[in-house]
Amino acid sequence: MVENTKRRGRPTNAELKAELIELRELKKSLEANTTSVSNPSVHVQENVEEDSEYYDEFYQIKIGQEEYIKVICLCPMPLNLSTLGRGKGKVFKFSTGYGEVKYILYSDLVMVMEEHPNFLNEGYFFIADRRVVRKHGLNDIYDKILSKQKIDEIISGDKSVALDILRGASAKQKEFVCDLIIGKLIANQPIDLNLVHRVSDIAGIRILEKVEEAKLYAESN
């Protein structure tokens, strides 16, 4: 600090220089404090802008109500999806089951998702549109749901596909994979028995026993 004391005689050049340096430092300090006080929202505004960008990306994904969204049936049996409870409203029938594709209006699909949350979460059907998945916060669910492509690769015995991905699937999807394999075995279609045993272990379902049961039932009828 500059000392406000009386000095005897005229100050020396060294003393004047020291006081000048102190005054300059004091001026810098005052200017810095003034800037922070007069602009208290500078950093807050930056954070708001960052949050706004994230908000826009996550919540404001544009999907027209009249856009058609691709939906794929993943269960190996006929599946009906309706916009209202107890099969009322618009009904979308996947008559052939696994792999059947329908294009559903986005506005209707939103109602289907609300009406059939279990089917959605367990992978009975697959929404093949990333915009819908992201807009409705389904990322975590769809990280675990097997797409038709992954299921086909597992059943075909594609060695590039690790069967470990089946471990993270829902219990229903594991059951669906086993049912599809059972169907191939009953139809005498070629399939790797090592694959059958590994899928049986992962899913906890005795596939070969179910095949024998199905054949005996067919013969008795």
Stockholm file with secondary structure:
# STOCKHOLM 1.0

chainA/1-221         MVENTKRRGRPTNAELKAELIELRELKKSLEANTTSVSNPSVHVQENVEEDSEYYDEFYQIKIGQEEYIKVICLCPMPLNLSTLGRGKGKVFKFSTGYGEVKYILYSDLVMVMEEHPNFLNEGYFFIADRRVVRKHGLNDIYDKILSKQKIDEIISGDKSVALDILRGASAKQKEFVCDLIIGKLIANQPIDLNLVHRVSDIAGIRILEKVEEAKLYAESN
#=GR chainA/1-221 SS CCCCCCCSSCCCHHHHHHHHHHHHHHHHHHHHHHHHHHCTTHHHHHHHHHHHHHHHHHHCCCCCTTCEEEEEECSSSCEEEESSGGGCSSEEEETTCTTCEEEEEHHHHHHHHHHCHHHHHHTSEEECCHHHHHHTTCHHHHTTSCCHHHHHHHHHTCTTSCTHHHHTSCHHHHHHHHHHHHHHHHTTCCCCHHHHHHHHHHHTCCHHHHHHHHHHHHHHC
#=GC SS_cons         CCCCCCCSSCCCHHHHHHHHHHHHHHHHHHHHHHHHHHCTTHHHHHHHHHHHHHHHHHHCCCCCTTCEEEEEECSSSCEEEESSGGGCSSEEEETTCTTCEEEEEHHHHHHHHHHCHHHHHHTSEEECCHHHHHHTTCHHHHTTSCCHHHHHHHHHTCTTSCTHHHHTSCHHHHHHHHHHHHHHHHTTCCCCHHHHHHHHHHHTCCHHHHHHHHHHHHHHC
//
